[in-house]
Amino acid sequence: MTLTTEQALWAKRFRWISLIEGISFLVLLGIAMPLKYIFDLPLMVKYVGWAHGILFIIYIYVVFPTAHKLNWNFSRTFLALVASILPFGPYIFNKNLKKDQKVHL
């Protein structure tokens, strides 16, 4: 699929947001949660959780206009939303998006 300049910009923006959101989720699960429950240091969860929450909201907010601009069907939009709640989900979704649309960062 060949993208217009505007579509490529939307795809690139979405990919960056999803990668950052995915990193925040992995940091929350892999670093902050163990610090809270193993080492009794709950403060990290407060700050990383807060940051992840904002990034998650931004991700969800950006999915719908991106889906519209890139002419995603319901299935792809739904998978983008599901990917946001799975560890490594944004990375898998981005890999498929890059392959299907040949968008490079």
N, C-alpha and C positions, 0 to 999 in steps of 0.2 A: 504494500500500500504506500503510495507516494503522498507525502503530507505537504500542505501549503506552508508558507512561512509562519502564519498565525497558528496553525495547528501544531507545527513543530515547537513553537514557543510554549504553547499550552502543555504539550507532552513533556517537554523538558522541565517546566515548572512543577508539574505534577510528580515527575520522577524524583526531583530533588526533595520536595516536601515529603513524599512517601519514604524515601531513604532516611531522612532525618527523624521522622516519626518512628520508623522501625528501629533505629539506633536507640532512641529514647526508651522504647519498650524493652529492648534487650538489656539496657543498663538498669532499668527498673527491676526486671526479673532476675538478672544475673548478678547484680552487684548490690543494689539497694535492699532488696528483700532479704538476701542472706545476711547482710549487715544488721538488719533489724531483728531477724529471728535467731540467728546464731550468736551474734556478738552483742545483742541488746543495744543497738545504736539506731533508734527509730527516726532520727532527724533526716537521714539521707532519703528515706522513703517520702518524707514530707516534701522535700525540694525537688527530687527527681520525679515524683508522682505529679506534682504541680506542673512542672515543665512538660511532662508527657501528656497530661490532660489538655493543656493548651495546644500542643502539637497535634493531638488526636482530633480536637475540634477543628483546627485549621485543615487537617487532612479531609475530614468528612465534608467540610464546607467547600473544598476545592474539587472533590470527586464529581459533583453534579455538573458544574459548568464545564469541566474537562470532558466528561462523558458527552455532553451536548456538542461541544466544539469538535470532538474527534469522532462523532457519530457512533458511539458505542451502543450496542444493543443492551437489553435488560440484563442478560447473563454476564456480560463483561462488567457492567456497572455493579451488579450484585457481588461479583467476585472481588472487585476493588474494595467494596465495603467489608466483605468477609476477611480479606487479607489484612485489614487494619487491626483485627482482634486476634490474629494468630502470630505467635513468634515466628519470625522469618517469612511471614506472609507477604509483606511489602516487597521483599527481595525476589521472591518467586514470581509475584505479579509483574514486577518491573522487568524481570528477565523475559517473560512472555510478551510483554508490551514492546520491549526493544526488538525482539525477534520479529514480531508481527508487523511493526511499523518502521523498523529500521531507523530508530531514533538514537543518536549518539550524544552522550553528554559532552 
